[in-house]
Structure formats: C-alpha cells, structure tokens
Amino acid sequence: MVIVIWLLVIIWNLGFGYWIFICGEVMPSKIEIDKERCKGCALCTISCPKGSIRIGEEINRQGYFFVVWDNNGSCTGCAICAEICPDVAIQVWRDK
C-alpha cells in the first residue's frame, strides 16, 4: 500500500507527461530547444525515456554546450524533458 501511494505521489509531482509514458500512449511529437536559453545541464538527457536528447557539439552565445534532439521518430510526447528543464528551454509539440 505504501508503494502504491509513493508511486502516485511521484506521478503527480512529475505531471501528465509521465503518465503518458507509463501508459504507453504515443503521439507523433516534435521538440523545440531554445539553444540560447539552454545551459547544458543535461537533466533532459537523463530524463528522456527514449534517449532522444543529447548534448551537442556546438556552443551558444553564453559559452554552453546546448542539447540537441535526435529526430528519429521515437519521441512519445511525454514532455518530461520540458517539465524538468530549469531554464524552460524546451517546448514539446504533439500532433493529433
């Protein structure tokens, strides 16, 4: 019982995107990353369940290596990356 409550609290705190990931609902999606806002903390690369986001090889005007999205069609549109980004540099667009 404690584990079920703990899982519900985690899902509630992570938001709707995590629920989509758990249920396995896949929507064709795309991600837009504002390379000038990104500071390369890599939280989104760790949180992406499909591993579609990685640290790039270019730097932005602030001198940070920013993240890039590998558009390989595996994005589920869960938006965990956008929710965890401290710089609000990621937008997720879901197609219907």
C-alpha positions, 0 to 999 in steps of 0.5 A, a space after each residue: 500500500 505504501 508503494 502504491 501511494 509513493 508511486 502516485 505521489 511521484 506521478 503527480 509531482 512529475 505531471 501528465 507527461 509521465 503518465 503518458 509514458 507509463 501508459 504507453 500512449 504515443 503521439 507523433 511529437 516534435 521538440 523545440 530547444 531554445 539553444 540560447 536559453 539552454 545551459 547544458 545541464 543535461 537533466 533532459 538527457 537523463 530524463 528522456 525515456 527514449 534517449 532522444 536528447 543529447 548534448 551537442 557539439 556546438 556552443 551558444 552565445 553564453 559559452 554552453 554546450 546546448 542539447 540537441 534532439 535526435 529526430 528519429 521518430 521515437 519521441 512519445 510526447 511525454 514532455 518530461 524533458 520540458 517539465 524538468 528543464 530549469 531554464 524552460 528551454 524546451 517546448 514539446 509539440 504533439 500532433 493529433 
